[in-house]
Amino acid sequence: MALPINLLGILVRTFVSAVAVLIGLVLAAAAVPAMWVDRNIVQEEGFVAFTAPLGKDPVFQQRLAAAAVGSLGAERIPEALSGLVTPILESAARSLTSMPGYPDAWTETLRKSHRLNFADPQTLPAGAQSVSSVTLDLAPLVALVTKQVAEVTTLPLEAPDQLLITIGQPEHRQILDRVSAFAPMGYALAIGALIAFALAFVAARQRGTVVAGIGLGTLVLAGVWKLAADAVGGAVTRTSSGNEVAEIFKSEFVAAASSSFGQWILAAAAAGGVLLAVGLVLRAVGGRRTPQPQPQQVPSQHR
């Protein structure tokens, strides 16, 4: 009976180890994208740091300046002074991104936009308009232009509290709300994946096989993440907002997101390759060290 019991124990350990590896990979498949979204999109500081470089793109800067200046239309400038103010506005449009206050205004634009799209409507400042679609608020940039024009012309101009530019449709906002609710769960999923991998390692009879399996699974996940990221990026790019500034922002954002998440994918693929190599080495070393069973000697019987 000793042999069947030992064999049953080996089969149970192998089954538990294999199931734990699969569970860990499934959890990791959801955890990594969720953590990236939470760090770079859902969290305000991460979103600002991630999108701040977009304001340095020359074409995007030009469109931002044009949108900011265009918001100071005839309703804010007396018709009698339009001839005087128009050249000043054109100069402001050309020099907006070189103004000393532009970096801070762009950062504040990102912060206000993030709060509009992710904060609870009840936490918005008084007078702030709640939005039902993915929106960019250019009010801080308009305030920068308004200040310069007011200083040159001495006109009592007031910047609007909000200048909203729609980037996505209401259904995209609903998706964004669901993603922002799910993304913080990525850290718990990652911990669960680590626990599952640890259980698989402890239960395994051939631990080199477990390490190699985790590495191979990680390589597969890297490929899946790449395909999924390309599909999501393509779907976002194909949606049209009808606004030139929004389209440029969306295009630049998708490119930046693809590059940033691509670095995570590359790191995961590298880790998977290392784990696969280590696992194969452990298997090879373990195979050489496994002692071969010695034939049992039947004791001779003396008459």
Summary of the structure (lengths in Angstrom):
residues: 303
radius of gyration: 29.8
end to end distance: 32.0
largest distance: 133.4
contacts: 907
relative contact order: 0.14
helix: 77%
strand: 2%
